Amino acid sequence: MLQTDHPNAGINSLNKDVKANADGSFDIYYGPTAPKGKESNWIQTIPGKSWFIILRMYGPLEPWLNKTWRPSELELVK
């Protein structure tokens, strides 16, 4: 994990502050600064330092097991 001045190194759906979208999905933001209004769904990164994403699936449902669902690709947000 990156050592940053942000108190959270990760985000999970059990955190009461993380905001879900209307359809139940979550948008997570990565970057040196949080987008305005998205602070609870943000993970701080450090320019010039590499990082990677880990997705843990606890008790995945059939669409994950039969490979009809998969996480989307990362999208650049400006």
Residue, then its C-alpha position, 0 to 999 in steps of 0.5 A: m500500500l502507498q504511504t500517504d497522508h490520507p487515512n484510508a488505504g482502501i475502500n469497501s462497500l461496508n464503509k458507511d461513508v462510501k456512496a453507491n450509485a442508483d443501480g447499486s454499483f460504486d464509482i471509486y476515484y484514484g488520484p493525488t487529490a479527491p474530486k470535489g464531492k467524491e471524497s468518500n469514494w476516493i483513494q489517494t495516489i502519489p505521482g511517480k509511484s506505482w500502484f495496483i487494484i485488488l478486487r476481492m469477491y466474498g460469496p460471488l454470485e452466479p454471474w461472476l462464477n459463469k463469467t457473464w459479469r466482470p468489473s469494467e475497465l478503469e476510465l479516465v475522469k476529467 
